[in-house]
Amino acid sequence: NWREGPWANGISPQWLIAAWERLTPQVIFSVQLALLVLLLNTLIGLPAAWALARLHFPGKNLLRSLSVLPLSIPGIA
């Protein structure tokens, strides 16, 4: 009964099963997306971090500044 609120009848095992059945596709998608990002970050980010830390090349300071830009924008905004 929604007039009494979503918690009026309590959380039952049937309610949890029904909720899990509805949320399963989104949970699976989120886990797959997280694993993809982990893989890409490892394949791209690890060599890039190594190169920025160990090598000297033109534009290094610009790349270093761009790599920390996502961390600085929330503080600026």
C-alpha positions as CSV (number, residue, x, y, z in Angstrom):
1,N,0.0,0.0,0.0
2,W,1.9,3.1,-1.3
3,R,-0.3,5.5,0.7
4,E,1.3,4.2,3.9
5,G,4.8,4.4,2.4
6,P,7.2,1.8,0.8
7,W,8.1,0.3,4.2
8,A,4.6,-0.2,5.5
9,N,4.6,-3.9,5.1
10,G,8.3,-4.4,5.9
11,I,10.9,-6.0,3.8
12,S,10.2,-9.7,3.1
13,P,12.3,-12.3,1.4
14,Q,9.8,-12.2,-1.5
15,W,10.3,-8.4,-1.8
16,L,14.1,-8.9,-1.9
17,I,13.8,-11.6,-4.5
18,A,11.6,-9.5,-6.7
19,A,13.9,-6.5,-6.3
20,W,17.0,-8.5,-7.1
21,E,15.3,-9.9,-10.3
22,R,14.5,-6.4,-11.5
23,L,18.0,-5.0,-10.6
24,T,20.1,-7.9,-11.9
25,P,20.6,-6.6,-15.5
26,Q,21.8,-3.2,-14.2
27,V,24.1,-4.8,-11.6
28,I,25.7,-7.1,-14.3
29,F,26.1,-4.1,-16.6
30,S,27.8,-2.1,-13.8
31,V,30.2,-4.9,-13.0
32,Q,31.1,-5.4,-16.7
33,L,31.7,-1.7,-17.1
34,A,33.9,-1.6,-14.0
35,L,36.0,-4.5,-15.3
36,L,36.3,-2.9,-18.7
37,V,37.5,0.4,-17.2
38,L,39.9,-1.5,-15.0
39,L,41.4,-3.3,-18.0
40,L,41.7,-0.1,-20.1
41,N,43.2,1.8,-17.2
42,T,45.7,-0.9,-16.6
43,L,46.7,-1.1,-20.3
44,I,46.8,2.6,-20.9
45,G,47.3,4.3,-17.5
46,L,50.1,2.1,-16.2
47,P,52.5,2.7,-19.2
48,A,51.5,6.3,-19.3
49,A,52.3,6.8,-15.6
50,W,55.6,5.0,-16.0
51,A,56.5,7.2,-19.0
52,L,55.6,10.4,-17.2
53,A,57.6,9.4,-14.1
54,R,60.7,8.0,-15.9
55,L,61.2,9.6,-19.3
56,H,62.0,13.2,-20.3
57,F,60.3,14.4,-23.5
58,P,58.8,17.6,-24.9
59,G,55.3,18.2,-23.6
60,K,55.8,16.2,-20.5
61,N,54.6,19.1,-18.2
62,L,51.5,19.6,-20.4
63,L,50.6,15.9,-20.2
64,R,51.2,15.9,-16.5
65,S,48.9,18.9,-16.1
66,L,46.2,17.3,-18.2
67,S,46.4,14.1,-16.2
68,V,45.6,15.8,-12.9
69,L,42.9,18.1,-14.4
70,P,39.9,15.8,-13.4
71,L,41.1,16.1,-9.8
72,S,41.4,19.9,-9.9
73,I,38.2,20.9,-11.6
74,P,35.8,20.0,-8.7
75,G,37.9,22.2,-6.4
76,I,37.9,25.1,-8.9
77,A,34.1,24.8,-9.6
